[in-house]
Amino acid sequence: MRCNWNLTTPDDSRPTVVNSYVRQKLIENPSFARSCGFTLPDPRRGYRQSHVPSLRKLEQFDQIMSNNGLWGEAAVGQVAKNLKEGFIKLESTLVHDTASAFGSSPQPRRKSTTS
């Protein structure tokens, strides 16, 4: 299993909702958490740096990535890696789903009904 952060998120795409959703998925699916390099907390072993991060840490991480434009760089790098490793194949048609771009979707201009 590969760590794929492209989870289907709730309709409400505010950062806190998305981050809590990602954390929930990491907690409820140990195989997914391990593929992402995390471990589930074990009270017998005490705190370890590899534990699934708290919601606050995920929010801080998301803010740093967003403020520095690193999510876009990571996405481009992942696509390049997927092409190189043959997980996806280059196609002649390019499609861009603007519904998935947070806050970047241009709204169509409405024609005025009044003159």
C-alpha positions as CSV (number, residue, x, y, z in Angstrom):
1,M,0.0,0.0,0.0
2,R,1.3,3.4,-0.9
3,C,0.6,6.6,1.1
4,N,-1.9,8.5,-1.0
5,W,-3.0,11.8,0.6
6,N,-5.6,12.4,-2.2
7,L,-8.4,11.3,0.1
8,T,-12.0,12.1,-0.8
9,T,-12.8,14.8,1.7
10,P,-16.1,16.0,3.0
11,D,-18.0,18.7,1.0
12,D,-16.9,21.2,3.7
13,S,-13.3,21.9,2.6
14,R,-12.2,24.2,5.4
15,P,-8.7,23.3,6.5
16,T,-9.8,22.2,10.0
17,V,-12.4,19.8,8.5
18,V,-10.0,18.4,6.0
19,N,-7.2,17.9,8.6
20,S,-9.5,16.3,11.1
21,Y,-10.7,14.0,8.3
22,V,-7.2,13.0,7.3
23,R,-6.3,12.4,11.0
24,Q,-9.4,10.2,11.4
25,K,-8.4,8.1,8.4
26,L,-4.9,7.7,9.7
27,I,-6.2,6.6,13.1
28,E,-8.9,4.2,11.8
29,N,-6.6,2.5,9.2
30,P,-3.3,1.4,10.7
31,S,-2.1,0.1,7.3
32,F,-2.6,3.5,5.7
33,A,-0.8,5.2,8.7
34,R,2.2,2.8,8.4
35,S,2.4,3.4,4.6
36,C,2.6,7.1,5.4
37,G,5.4,6.5,7.9
38,F,3.3,6.8,11.1
39,T,2.6,4.5,14.0
40,L,-0.5,4.4,16.2
41,P,0.0,5.5,19.8
42,D,0.7,2.6,22.3
43,P,0.4,3.6,25.9
44,R,2.8,0.9,26.9
45,R,5.6,2.3,24.8
46,G,5.0,6.0,25.6
47,Y,5.3,8.9,23.1
48,R,7.2,8.3,19.9
49,Q,8.0,10.8,17.2
50,S,6.4,8.5,14.6
51,H,2.9,8.6,16.2
52,V,0.1,9.9,14.0
53,P,0.2,13.7,14.5
54,S,-2.3,15.6,16.5
55,L,-4.9,17.7,14.7
56,R,-3.0,20.8,15.8
57,K,0.2,19.6,14.2
58,L,-1.6,18.6,11.0
59,E,-3.1,22.1,10.9
60,Q,0.4,23.7,11.5
61,F,1.9,21.5,8.8
62,D,-0.9,22.4,6.3
63,Q,-0.4,26.1,7.1
64,I,3.3,25.9,6.4
65,M,2.8,24.0,3.2
66,S,0.1,26.4,2.0
67,N,1.9,29.6,2.9
68,N,5.0,28.6,1.1
69,G,3.3,27.1,-2.0
70,L,4.7,23.6,-1.2
71,W,1.5,21.7,-1.9
72,G,1.7,22.6,-5.5
73,E,5.3,21.6,-5.7
74,A,4.5,18.3,-4.0
75,A,1.7,17.6,-6.5
76,V,3.9,18.2,-9.5
77,G,6.6,16.1,-8.0
78,Q,4.2,13.2,-7.4
79,V,2.8,13.4,-10.9
80,A,6.3,13.3,-12.3
81,K,7.2,10.3,-10.1
82,N,4.0,8.5,-11.1
83,L,4.7,9.0,-14.8
84,K,8.3,7.8,-14.4
85,E,7.3,4.7,-12.4
86,G,4.4,3.9,-14.9
87,F,1.6,4.3,-12.4
88,I,-0.1,6.7,-14.8
89,K,0.4,7.0,-18.5
90,L,0.7,10.2,-20.5
91,E,-2.4,11.0,-22.5
92,S,-3.0,13.4,-25.4
93,T,-6.0,15.0,-23.6
94,L,-5.5,17.2,-20.6
95,V,-8.3,17.8,-18.1
96,H,-8.2,20.1,-15.1
97,D,-10.8,19.7,-12.5
98,T,-11.3,23.2,-11.1
99,A,-13.8,21.9,-8.5
100,S,-10.9,20.3,-6.6
101,A,-8.7,23.4,-6.5
102,F,-9.3,25.0,-3.1
103,G,-10.3,28.6,-3.6
104,S,-8.8,28.8,-7.1
105,S,-11.9,28.1,-9.2
106,P,-12.9,31.2,-11.2
107,Q,-16.6,31.9,-11.0
108,P,-18.3,32.4,-14.4
109,R,-19.4,35.9,-15.0
110,R,-23.2,36.4,-15.2
111,K,-24.6,38.5,-17.9
112,S,-26.6,41.4,-16.5
113,T,-30.3,41.2,-17.2
114,T,-30.7,44.9,-16.8
115,S,-29.6,47.4,-19.4
